[in-house]
Amino acid sequence: MSDRRACCIPFCNRTSKPAPGQWICGKHWILADKALRSLYSRARRRFESGRYPNPEKQLRRGARLWQRILDQVLTRAVAA
């Protein structure tokens, strides 16, 4: 069995290096709205910097944005 992780879009055969969590390949990541991707990236950078006053709030915001992106990408990938 491979230690690599697969793209979380069903029937996508792309993989990446082993790491925790879900992953969306570049082919599918581009299907998400640019504004959503930007908001998610900003939330992730703020959380990782450790300078945000309330990291739990930033983590919840990032999780909500990730779920919105995942839903949008799944919908668009199935429709295509």
N, C-alpha and C positions, 0 to 999 in steps of 0.2 A: 504494500500500500504506500502511496506517495505521501510525503509530508507537506506537499504544497497545498495551498487553499484555492478553491475554485471561485470564480465570479458568482455572486449570489443571484444572478439572473438564470432561471431554468434553461437548460439546454445550451448554455454557453460553455465552451470548452477551454476558455482562457484561465490560466492559473498565475499565482504569484508566489513569492517566497513565503515560508511559513510565518505566521504572525497571528496574534489573537484578534478576534472580531471579524466582522463582515467586510467584504471588499467588492467593489464594482470596477470592472475593467474599463479601460479608456474608451473602448468602442461604445459601451453603454453609458458611461459617465457623461459623455457629450450630449446624450439625449435629455438630460435634466436642464431646466432653465438656467441661464447664466446667472441670474440674480440669486436664485436659491443656492447655487454652487458657491457664489461669492459670500453670501451670508454664513453658510456652513464653514467655509474656510476661515472667515474672520472669527467665528465662535471657537473654532478649534485652536487657532493661534492664541487667542486670549486665554483659553483654558490651559494650554501647554506652557504659556509664559509664567504662570503662577502669580502674576501681578493683579489679577482680577480680584476685587474685594469679596466676592461671593462665588467660589468655585462650584458649589453645588448647583446654583442657579444656572451658571454657564454650561455645566454638564447636561442639565435637563434641556436647556435650549438647543444644544448641539444634538442631543438624542432626538428631539422633535424634528429638527431640520433634516437629520439623516433619514428619519422615517418618511418625511414628505418627499425627499429626493428618491428614496427607494420605491415608494408607491408610484411616483411619476415615471420613473425609468421602467418599472415593470409594465405599466400600462402602455407606454410607448413602444417597448420592445415587442410586446405581444401583438400590437396593432401593425407593426412594420412587417 
